[in-house]
Amino acid sequence: MIRVQEMYKTYQMGENAVHALNGVSLHIREHEFVAIIGASGSGKSTLMNMLGCLDTPNSGDYRLDGVEVSQLNDNELADIRNLKIGFIFQQFNLLQKLTALENTELPLIYQNIGSKERHRRAKLSLELVGLGERMHHRPNELSGGQQQRVAIARALVTNPPLLLADEPTGNLDSRSGIEIIQMLHNLHESGNTIVIITHDQGIAEEANRIIRLQDGQIVEDREVH
């Protein structure tokens, strides 16, 4: 699913060069559940941006689901993001004026899917995350955990091969966080490839494999269970 070879990324901060990724290589197989963990400044957010095709490396190769994405232009990267990746963010990133159903439909609009098919697929996606009865509610009428479920439904609606979750429980109370992690387990058991970016060791231990970053390099890569 993911093949990264000798990836480097340097940011210029004034007169200083920050080496955010320093020769990272990793392989993630289809249907794996992987946590990428590290402290602030370890490079995990930069790596997430690379894996999510939100940024490009200075050097190195990245192949996602058989597509070499390292040298794609911005429009091609946008297409890859929309077709290959479902994003789940800490901040939910829902549009407040839209219902849960309308928020879930958004990726399908970018794929030029007709309204009837959009409704059908968004409804199925919301039912999958247990929000079938709340699909016409707006975000301010939903709890934090329910809003994150909408975000997961939105990530699933295009049936992408990769789910990329950036601190998915970071803004939730402990009970809602447990529910979201259980939902990710269920999705993994259904065949989804899931990569979680986190600083929380407890969350990382929920995955089947932990990759730890420090100073832009992988310092640990182990199976959990």
Beta strands, then each sheet from edge to edge (+ up, - down):
strand 1: 2-13
strand 2: 16-28
strand 3: 33-37
strand 4: 59-64
strand 5: 67-68
strand 6: 85-89
strand 7: 162-166
strand 8: 193-198
strand 9: 209-214
strand 10: 217-223
sheet 1: 2+ 1- 4+ 5-
sheet 2: 6+ 7+ 8+ 3+ 9+ 10-
end
